[in-house]
Amino acid sequence: MKAVFFTLGTRGDVQPYVALARGLISKGHQVVICTGETFRGFIEENGIAFYPATADLMAILESEEGRAVFAGGGFNFFKMLKYSKEVVTPAYRKTMDDFFIASKGADVIIYHPKALGAVDIAAYHNIPCVSMPPVPITYPVTEFPNLAMFPKKNLGATLNKLTYQPIRLAEKPYIKGINAFREKSLGFGKRKAGDLTYYSKGKEIPIVYPISPYLFQNVKSWNGHVYLPGFFYLDIKEVELDHGLRDFLAAGTKPIVISFSSMPLKDPDAFKDKLIQALRKTNNRGVVLTGVSGMTFDEDKTIYSIDKAPHRLIFKEAMGIVHHGGMGTAAEGLLSGVPQLIMPFSVDQPFWAQRLYDQGYALAPLNQKKLKVSDLVAAFEKMADAEVIQRAEAIMAVIKAENGVEQGVRFIEELVQKN
């Protein structure tokens, strides 16, 4: 079997696909991942064939012009619209042809919803395709609203379901390019935006969320239309912690680990001061993965700062974890069996912060803008509570037993066999 993956976005939009791809390869299957050039090294070092997509969204966001439009100088709708029309939309159009070339010989296509044209290409080849969003945002359910719109609220069954209607319209700004691709490259006629969101050739498109079903036991309205195999963890057997960090860990009590990954703090100096005070007041040591947070630390016997470290390895050495609530980081936190505190920034992070708190697997979320030293002190003290530790260890056992990648591979194999 040959599986071809189409995905665009950040590391969080690529890593679950890499994990599943490695699982498929371990079973003797062929795999190709088509995405932005930014991730070529990451994909190829995991033994996976790579095909470049023109729309390298990560490179666009990190470019000087991209940062100016999407991150710097305040929100400017017209500037964003102009940039999208001149840069992003043409890149998307070329990427559909990249996807088409990469799909040669495929038996199944597994795609991120951002990968425009994926379902059209699968229809051309007359092969099955699988929609695999990293977060539960595609299929309309009654238990919680679209997390991009209302990450912390419950609007009631009817309104919750209605908030997913915009998913069908996501293609609308690009439908002209999609139809040009259909006509020129596939020989198909035009279609409307949203026609292939849930169905293709009269058949329902399978949706797979690479997340734990245990965290969504209350969701009944998926009604078998969505499959949750468990988190797709990437094997990191060959990775080690920095020597200095290992020495710090061995020199004292377990530290509190702080990581905001790719999230910059609004006022890094203010947060750093509050963090230091809270660590001292609770007699704790700290490991800070500074990343792009903006924090810098002087040499300190009780705080070790480093740009980054593998979450899988450092989290299990912690007495508690503080992070931004990205799905990948939250999943690693659950796997560590260590109490976690989430300080969400945006997008799906408030959703995960609230859901894990409501289910007892994270402390009450804190807002960095309104943060007080006393808030951190209370949270750090709570991390030492026997009941909190017990819940963290209990969910770790559940998550480990799910074997998400193995279940995902089995799902793909069975789907292809049926077709």
Buried (B, 14 or more C-beta within 10 A) or exposed (E): BBBBBBBBBBBBBBBBBBBBBBBBBEEEBBBBBBBBEBBBEBBEEBEBBBBBBBBBBBBBBEBEEBEEBBEEEEEBEEBEEEBBEEBBBBBBBBBBBBBBEBBEEBBBBBBBBBBBBBBBBBBBBEBBBBBBBBBBBBBBBBBBBBBBEBBBBEBEEEEBBBBBEEBBEBBEBBBEBBBEBBEEBBEBEEBEBBBBBBEBEEEEBBBBBBBBBBBBEEBEBBEEBBBBBBBBBBEEEEEEBBEEBEEBBEEEEBBBBBBBBBBEBEEBEEBBEBBBBBBBBBEBBBBBBBBBBBBEBEEEEBBBBBEEBBBBBBBBBBBBBBBBBBBBBBBBBBBBBBBBBBBBBEBBBBBBBBBBBEBEBBBEBBEBEEBEBEBBBBBBBBBEEEEBBEBBEEBBEBBEEBBBBBBBBBBBBEBBEEE
